[in-house]
Amino acid sequence: MADQPLTSRGAATYQRILDVATREFAEYGIAGARIERIVTGARTNKAQLYAYFGNKEQLFDAIFFGSLERITNVVPIDAADLADWAVRLYDEYLRRPDLIRLATWARLERRPTGHLIPDHDRYDDRKLRAIAEAQAAGRVRQGDPFDVMAMVIAMSMAWSPVSNVYAASDQEPSDAHERRRTLLRECVRHAVTPD
């Protein structure tokens, strides 16, 4: 993948491509996304897209890895309060349902089992260390830190686009979200508190 553009005009085009492609991949997946729709929506051309991203797979990677970085930075783990972390994840998934959809497409089209990305340590290490330290301090129940993390994340996604029961929306009444946040907070706290 080429370096990001240096000019303000190039940077604006680069960002438009990312924005349009994020929506395209979230809706259609990797195989279903169309470069023609992306360049039309981004008001650019294929040559410019390929110069910045290489190909469609690399464009998806840029967006998907960017979404992983974003969720890690926007919703940092607090192992001292995993229940609050779960609620903050719930809120972010409401604001950005495309994050879950991108991960779902990556799972469906690339890695049906195991870790979603090859260099998962890059995104997980800090979280796993924080959970292990909280376990050592007696604040979080014992168990594989990865399994604890996966369970908390899964609970936070109970109403997300990957739910097989109900996908929530930020358009729902705020009291519905408050009820879910309260339930999620209590359930996670109960699940991770040592016996």
C-alpha positions in Angstrom: 0.0 0.0 0.0 1.3 3.4 -0.9 1.9 6.1 1.7 -0.9 8.5 2.5 -1.0 11.6 0.2 1.0 14.7 1.2 -1.2 17.4 -0.2 -4.4 18.6 1.4 -6.3 17.8 -1.8 -4.8 14.3 -1.9 -5.6 13.8 1.8 -9.2 14.8 1.2 -9.5 12.3 -1.6 -7.8 9.6 0.5 -10.3 10.2 3.3 -13.3 10.2 0.9 -12.2 6.8 -0.4 -11.9 5.5 3.1 -15.4 6.8 4.1 -17.2 5.5 1.0 -15.3 2.2 1.0 -16.1 1.7 4.7 -19.9 1.9 3.9 -19.5 -0.2 0.8 -17.6 -3.0 2.6 -19.9 -2.9 5.6 -22.9 -3.3 3.4 -21.6 -5.8 0.8 -18.6 -7.5 2.2 -15.3 -8.0 0.5 -16.5 -10.0 -2.4 -19.6 -7.9 -2.9 -18.0 -4.5 -2.7 -17.5 -2.8 -6.0 -14.6 -0.5 -6.8 -16.7 1.4 -9.3 -19.3 2.4 -6.7 -16.5 3.4 -4.3 -14.7 5.7 -6.8 -18.0 7.2 -7.9 -19.1 7.9 -4.4 -15.6 9.2 -3.5 -15.5 11.4 -6.6 -12.2 10.0 -7.8 -11.0 7.3 -10.2 -9.6 3.8 -10.0 -6.1 4.9 -10.7 -6.1 7.1 -7.7 -7.6 4.4 -5.5 -5.1 1.9 -6.6 -2.2 4.4 -6.1 -3.3 4.9 -2.5 -4.4 1.3 -1.6 -3.0 -1.1 -4.1 -6.1 -3.3 -4.6 -9.5 -4.0 -3.2 -8.2 -6.5 -0.6 -5.6 -3.9 0.6 -8.3 -1.3 0.8 -10.4 -3.5 3.0 -7.4 -4.2 5.2 -6.7 -0.5 5.6 -10.3 0.0 6.7 -10.6 -3.1 8.9 -7.3 -2.6 10.6 -8.1 1.1 11.1 -11.4 0.1 12.7 -9.5 -2.2 15.1 -7.1 0.6 16.0 -10.0 2.9 16.5 -12.0 0.7 18.9 -8.8 0.0 20.9 -8.1 3.8 21.2 -11.7 5.1 21.5 -12.7 2.5 24.1 -9.6 1.5 26.0 -9.9 -1.3 28.4 -10.2 -0.7 32.1 -9.6 -4.1 33.8 -10.5 -2.5 37.1 -14.1 -2.0 35.8 -14.8 -4.5 33.0 -18.5 -3.8 33.3 -17.9 -0.2 32.4 -15.7 -1.2 29.5 -18.5 -3.5 28.2 -21.0 -0.6 28.4 -18.6 1.7 26.6 -18.2 -0.9 23.9 -22.0 -1.2 23.6 -22.2 2.5 23.1 -19.5 2.5 20.4 -21.2 -0.3 18.5 -24.4 1.8 18.5 -22.5 4.7 17.1 -20.6 2.7 14.6 -22.4 -0.5 13.6 -20.0 -0.7 10.6 -17.3 -1.8 13.0 -19.2 -5.0 13.7 -20.2 -5.5 10.2 -16.6 -5.2 8.9 -15.5 -7.8 11.5 -18.4 -10.1 10.5 -17.4 -9.9 6.8 -13.8 -10.6 7.7 -14.9 -13.7 9.6 -17.3 -14.9 6.9 -14.9 -14.3 3.9 -11.5 -14.8 5.4 -11.1 -16.6 8.7 -14.1 -18.7 9.8 -12.3 -20.0 12.9 -9.5 -18.9 15.2 -8.2 -15.4 15.6 -9.8 -12.9 13.2 -6.4 -11.4 12.2 -2.9 -12.9 12.0 -1.3 -10.3 14.2 -4.0 -10.3 16.9 -1.3 -9.8 19.6 -0.9 -6.2 18.4 -4.5 -5.5 19.5 -4.9 -7.9 22.4 -1.7 -7.8 24.4 -2.4 -4.7 26.4 -5.9 -5.9 27.2 -4.7 -9.3 28.2 -2.0 -7.9 30.4 -4.5 -5.6 32.1 -6.9 -8.5 32.8 -4.1 -10.8 34.1 -3.0 -8.0 36.4 -6.5 -7.5 37.7 -6.8 -11.3 38.2 -3.5 -11.3 40.1 -4.8 -8.5 42.3 -8.0 -10.5 43.0 -10.3 -8.1 41.3 -11.3 -10.4 38.3 -12.1 -14.1 38.4 -9.5 -16.6 37.4 -9.4 -18.1 34.0 -7.6 -17.5 30.7 -7.4 -13.7 30.3 -8.3 -14.2 26.6 -11.5 -16.0 27.5 -12.5 -13.4 30.0 -11.9 -10.6 27.4 -13.8 -12.5 24.7 -16.7 -13.1 27.0 -16.9 -9.4 28.0 -16.7 -8.3 24.4 -19.4 -10.8 23.4 -21.7 -9.6 26.1 -21.2 -6.0 24.9 -22.3 -7.1 21.4 -25.5 -8.8 22.6 -27.6 -6.2 20.8 -25.2 -5.5 18.0 -25.6 -6.4 14.3 -24.1 -9.8 15.1 -26.9 -10.7 17.5 -29.1 -13.6 16.3 -31.9 -12.2 18.4 -32.1 -8.4 18.0 -29.9 -5.6 16.5 -30.2 -2.3 18.3 -30.0 1.1 16.7 -29.0 4.5 18.0 -32.5 5.6 16.8 -34.2 3.7 19.6 -35.5 5.5 22.7 -32.8 6.4 25.2 -34.6 4.6 28.0 -34.2 1.3 26.1 -30.5 1.8 25.9 -30.3 2.7 29.6 -32.1 -0.5 30.5 -29.6 -2.5 28.4 -26.6 -0.7 29.8 -27.8 -1.4 33.4 -28.4 -5.1 32.6 -25.1 -5.4 30.8 -23.2 -3.7 33.6 -24.7 -6.0 36.2 -24.2 -9.1 34.2 -20.6 -8.4 33.4 -19.8 -7.4 37.0 -21.4 -10.7 38.2 -19.6 -12.7 35.5 -16.1 -11.4 36.2 -16.2 -10.8 40.0 -14.2 -13.5 41.8 -16.4 -16.0 43.8 
